[in-house]
Amino acid sequence: MKIKAITLATLMAVASLQLPAGVTAEDGKSSSFKTADEITKQIVVEGRIAFEEQSLPFKFDSTELAGAGAYRQLVEISKALESPELKDARFMLVGHTCNLGSEAYNLKLSKRRANAIAAALEELGISETRLVVDGLGETEPAFPNNSDSNRAKNRRVELKKL
């Protein structure tokens, strides 16, 4: 079952740059924000791209995205997936967590977060037949889980071209 934590109305408001009440333009792009062109190029060259907590931040222990920048990032991802280079491709969304919490819990949380991203992309027009979802929990850290900064980098969703 897919979790629909993001409403189409919210995504469309962000896509047209009409921010939800209480959100300012400064809440938007982080330094790790990737444009549709950047996403497309990286997937074409490397076959994958990772979105760390800074570009797709989730609220603590939740599948709900935090901040307008996350919604803008989803819009850019959907644009990239509809680009001429990627419009016919299928993708796997893989959720990852840091090592805080039990391994079993983190595995479930990573899958729920990947499902939330898939649901948001589907609401933005990406066919569910193009998306496969998986979660690896804390099993494949990109960085050692030895600091708050590294743990934040390990809380990520990867998009892999199949």
Beta strands, then each sheet from edge to edge (+ up, - down):
strand 1: 48-52
strand 2: 91-95
strand 3: 131-135
strand 4: 156-161
sheet 1: 1+ 4- 2+ 3+
end
